[in-house]
């Protein structure tokens, strides 16, 4: 229930941001290339000069400038970035890695010396803490130190997997400006190509469209890389924090289980002696 509420909150925030961006880019520019219309009842004189082209609003101009190739490319990268951020957000939560209900149930079974049942709930749980405890409990018969080494190895294995997933954000943060640079170079090449092949004064609108393409692609590339780099650093710190806390809690729980298992031996010996 809590996860559903959080996902709805994230999606609502993204929709609000997209709606605000759409309003901003769709606002018509104050400067129009089109001449002011004549007052009602008055006919404008035709001086034979070609009329200026009607300027598109920012939204249309933005998507015309970016082009189909870069537009589709950046669309898929943006969708992948948002999906990856949402997945990492839900996966890298302290309550998800160390579920309080799981800790309470495991502690209760250990205190009751129901070690087999405690091991079963760890095997059937896919959380960070449960996987670490499963590795440690599997080696507990060889001593507490061997079990701690197994848990430390499992912590590093899980941490490496989560950092590997997070590294895709770093790749996107690096890839965005590089794609923007490709768009910049291609746009400038197009502008100079038209400038060099012009037999008369070059059309300013054609040159402007190529330069606009270069700048818009650069803008989108940087705009994608900024949140990717930010969330990469954010999730990197969170992975370190969760790994540290999970390792400490797993060590405490395994130590508690180890000492409770040692307490069963004397009581069994006393019972055998009385019989």
C-alpha positions as CSV (number, residue, x, y, z in Angstrom):
1,X,0.0,0.0,0.0
2,X,2.8,2.4,0.9
3,X,4.7,1.5,-2.3
4,X,1.6,2.2,-4.4
5,X,1.1,5.6,-2.7
6,X,4.7,6.6,-3.4
7,X,4.5,5.5,-7.0
8,X,1.4,7.6,-7.5
9,X,3.2,10.6,-5.9
10,X,6.2,10.2,-8.3
11,X,4.0,9.8,-11.4
12,X,1.9,12.9,-10.3
13,X,5.1,15.0,-9.9
14,X,6.4,13.9,-13.3
15,X,3.1,14.8,-14.9
16,X,3.0,18.2,-13.2
17,X,6.6,18.9,-14.4
18,X,5.7,17.8,-18.0
19,X,2.6,19.9,-18.0
20,X,4.5,23.0,-16.8
21,X,7.1,22.4,-19.4
22,X,4.5,22.1,-22.1
23,X,2.9,25.3,-21.1
24,X,6.2,27.1,-21.2
25,X,7.3,25.8,-24.6
26,X,3.8,26.2,-26.1
27,X,3.6,29.9,-25.2
28,X,3.8,31.9,-28.4
29,X,6.7,34.3,-28.7
30,X,6.1,38.0,-28.3
31,X,8.1,38.8,-31.4
32,X,6.3,37.7,-34.5
33,X,7.7,37.7,-38.0
34,X,4.2,38.2,-39.3
35,X,3.2,41.8,-39.9
36,X,0.5,43.3,-37.7
37,X,-3.0,42.9,-39.2
38,X,-4.6,46.0,-40.6
39,X,-7.4,47.6,-38.6
40,X,-10.9,46.4,-39.5
41,X,-12.2,47.9,-42.6
42,X,-8.8,49.0,-43.9
43,X,-7.0,47.1,-46.6
44,X,-3.2,46.9,-46.5
45,X,-1.2,48.0,-49.5
46,X,0.6,45.3,-51.4
47,X,4.1,46.7,-52.0
48,X,5.2,43.6,-53.9
49,X,7.5,42.4,-51.1
50,X,7.2,38.8,-50.0
51,X,5.4,38.4,-46.7
52,X,7.4,37.1,-43.8
53,X,6.8,33.5,-42.7
54,X,4.6,33.0,-39.6
55,X,6.7,32.0,-36.7
56,X,5.9,28.7,-35.0
57,X,5.4,28.7,-31.2
58,X,8.2,27.3,-29.1
59,X,6.7,23.8,-28.8
60,X,6.5,23.3,-32.5
61,X,9.8,25.0,-33.2
62,X,11.5,22.8,-30.6
63,X,10.4,19.5,-32.1
64,X,11.1,20.7,-35.7
65,X,14.6,21.7,-34.7
66,X,15.5,18.5,-32.9
67,X,14.6,16.4,-35.9
68,X,13.3,12.8,-36.2
69,X,16.5,11.0,-35.6
70,X,17.7,12.8,-32.5
71,X,14.1,13.1,-31.3
72,X,13.4,9.4,-31.3
73,X,16.8,8.7,-29.8
74,X,16.4,11.1,-27.0
75,X,12.8,9.9,-26.4
76,X,14.0,6.4,-25.7
77,X,16.9,7.6,-23.5
78,X,14.5,9.8,-21.5
79,X,12.0,7.0,-20.9
80,X,14.8,4.6,-19.9
81,X,16.3,7.2,-17.5
82,X,12.9,7.8,-15.8
83,X,12.2,4.1,-15.5
84,X,15.7,3.4,-14.1
85,X,15.3,6.1,-11.5
86,X,11.9,4.8,-10.4
87,X,13.2,1.2,-10.2
88,X,16.3,2.3,-8.1
89,X,14.2,4.5,-5.9
90,X,11.9,1.6,-4.9
91,X,14.8,-0.9,-4.7
92,X,17.2,1.2,-2.6
93,X,15.0,1.9,0.4
94,X,16.1,1.1,3.9
95,X,12.7,-0.4,4.8
96,X,12.9,-2.5,1.6
97,X,16.4,-3.8,2.4
98,X,15.6,-4.3,6.1
99,X,11.9,-5.0,6.5
100,X,11.0,-4.3,10.1
101,X,8.3,-7.1,10.0
102,X,10.9,-9.6,8.8
103,X,13.4,-8.5,11.5
104,X,10.7,-8.9,14.2
105,X,9.6,-12.3,12.9
106,X,13.2,-13.6,12.6
107,X,14.1,-12.3,16.1
108,X,11.0,-14.0,17.5
109,X,11.9,-17.4,16.0
110,X,15.5,-17.1,17.1
111,X,14.5,-16.3,20.7
112,X,12.2,-19.4,20.6
113,X,15.1,-21.4,19.2
114,X,13.2,-22.3,16.1
115,X,16.3,-22.1,13.9
116,X,14.9,-24.2,11.1
117,X,11.9,-21.9,10.7
118,X,14.2,-18.9,10.8
119,X,16.3,-20.3,8.1
120,X,13.2,-21.0,5.9
121,X,11.8,-17.5,6.1
122,X,15.3,-16.2,5.1
123,X,15.4,-18.5,2.1
124,X,11.9,-17.4,1.0
125,X,12.6,-13.7,1.3
126,X,14.4,-11.8,-1.4
127,X,15.3,-8.7,0.6
128,X,18.9,-7.6,1.1
129,X,19.0,-8.6,4.7
130,X,17.4,-12.0,4.1
131,X,19.9,-12.9,1.5
132,X,22.8,-11.9,3.7
133,X,21.5,-13.9,6.6
134,X,20.9,-16.9,4.4
135,X,24.5,-16.9,3.4
136,X,25.7,-16.5,7.0
137,X,23.4,-19.2,8.4
138,X,24.5,-21.6,5.7
139,X,28.1,-21.4,7.1
140,X,27.2,-21.1,10.8
141,X,28.0,-24.8,11.4
142,X,31.7,-24.0,10.7
143,X,31.9,-21.2,13.2
144,X,30.8,-17.6,13.7
145,X,33.8,-16.2,11.9
146,X,33.3,-18.3,8.8
147,X,29.6,-17.2,8.8
148,X,30.6,-13.5,9.1
149,X,33.0,-13.9,6.1
150,X,30.2,-15.5,4.1
151,X,27.8,-12.6,5.0
152,X,30.5,-10.0,4.1
153,X,31.0,-11.7,0.7
154,X,27.2,-11.7,0.1
155,X,27.0,-8.0,1.0
156,X,29.6,-7.1,-1.5
157,X,28.0,-9.3,-4.2
158,X,24.6,-7.6,-3.7
159,X,26.2,-4.2,-3.5
160,X,28.1,-4.8,-6.8
161,X,24.8,-5.7,-8.5
162,X,23.0,-2.6,-7.3
163,X,26.0,-0.4,-8.2
164,X,26.1,-2.0,-11.7
165,X,22.4,-1.1,-12.2
166,X,23.2,2.4,-11.0
167,X,26.1,2.8,-13.3
168,X,23.7,3.0,-16.3
169,X,22.7,6.4,-15.0
170,X,26.4,7.5,-15.1
171,X,26.6,6.2,-18.7
172,X,23.5,8.2,-19.6
173,X,25.0,11.3,-17.9
174,X,28.1,10.9,-20.1
175,X,26.2,9.9,-23.3
176,X,23.8,12.9,-23.3
177,X,26.4,15.6,-23.9
178,X,28.2,13.5,-26.4
179,X,25.0,13.1,-28.5
180,X,24.4,16.8,-28.0
181,X,27.9,17.4,-29.4
182,X,27.1,15.2,-32.4
183,X,24.0,17.3,-33.1
184,X,25.9,20.5,-32.7
185,X,28.5,19.4,-35.3
186,X,25.9,18.1,-37.7
187,X,23.9,21.3,-37.5
188,X,27.0,23.5,-38.1
189,X,28.0,21.4,-41.0
190,X,24.6,21.8,-42.5
191,X,24.7,25.5,-42.0
192,X,28.1,25.9,-43.6
193,X,27.2,23.6,-46.5
194,X,24.2,25.8,-47.4
195,X,26.4,28.9,-46.9
196,X,29.1,27.5,-49.2
197,X,26.7,26.4,-52.0
198,X,24.7,29.6,-52.1
199,X,25.0,31.5,-55.4
200,X,23.6,34.7,-53.9
201,X,23.0,36.0,-50.4
202,X,22.0,33.0,-48.3
203,X,18.6,32.6,-46.9
204,X,18.8,33.6,-43.2
205,X,15.9,31.3,-42.3
206,X,17.7,28.2,-43.7
207,X,20.9,29.0,-41.8
208,X,18.9,29.7,-38.7
209,X,17.1,26.3,-38.9
210,X,20.5,24.5,-39.0
211,X,21.9,26.5,-36.1
212,X,18.7,26.0,-34.2
213,X,19.0,22.2,-34.7
214,X,22.5,22.3,-33.4
215,X,21.5,24.3,-30.2
216,X,18.3,22.3,-29.5
217,X,20.1,18.9,-29.7
218,X,22.8,20.2,-27.4
219,X,20.2,21.5,-24.9
220,X,18.3,18.2,-24.8
221,X,21.5,16.2,-24.4
222,X,22.6,18.3,-21.4
223,X,19.1,18.4,-20.0
224,X,19.0,14.6,-20.0
225,X,22.5,14.2,-18.4
226,X,21.9,16.6,-15.5
227,X,19.2,14.5,-13.7
228,X,21.1,11.3,-14.6
229,X,24.3,12.5,-13.0
230,X,22.4,13.8,-9.9
231,X,20.6,10.6,-9.3
232,X,23.7,8.6,-9.9
233,X,25.5,10.3,-7.0
234,X,22.3,10.1,-4.9
235,X,21.8,6.4,-5.4
236,X,25.5,5.7,-5.0
237,X,25.5,7.1,-1.5
238,X,22.3,5.3,-0.7
239,X,23.8,1.9,-1.8
240,X,26.8,2.5,0.5
241,X,24.5,3.5,3.4
242,X,22.1,0.5,2.9
243,X,25.0,-1.9,2.6
244,X,26.6,-0.7,5.8
245,X,23.4,-0.8,7.9
246,X,22.4,-4.2,6.5
247,X,25.8,-5.7,7.2
248,X,25.7,-4.5,10.8
249,X,22.1,-5.7,11.4
250,X,22.8,-9.1,9.8
251,X,25.9,-9.5,12.1
252,X,23.8,-8.6,15.2
253,X,21.1,-11.1,14.3
254,X,23.5,-13.9,13.4
255,X,25.4,-13.3,16.6
256,X,22.1,-13.5,18.6
257,X,21.2,-16.7,16.8
258,X,24.7,-18.2,17.5
259,X,24.5,-17.5,21.2
260,X,21.0,-18.9,21.4
261,X,22.1,-22.0,19.7
262,X,24.8,-22.5,22.2
263,X,22.4,-22.2,25.1
264,X,20.5,-25.3,23.9
265,X,23.5,-27.6,24.6
266,X,23.7,-27.3,28.4
267,X,19.9,-27.6,28.8
268,X,19.9,-30.8,26.7
269,X,22.8,-32.2,28.8
270,X,20.9,-31.5,32.1
271,X,17.8,-33.1,30.7
272,X,19.8,-36.2,29.7
273,X,21.5,-36.4,33.1
274,X,18.2,-36.3,35.0
275,X,16.7,-39.0,32.9
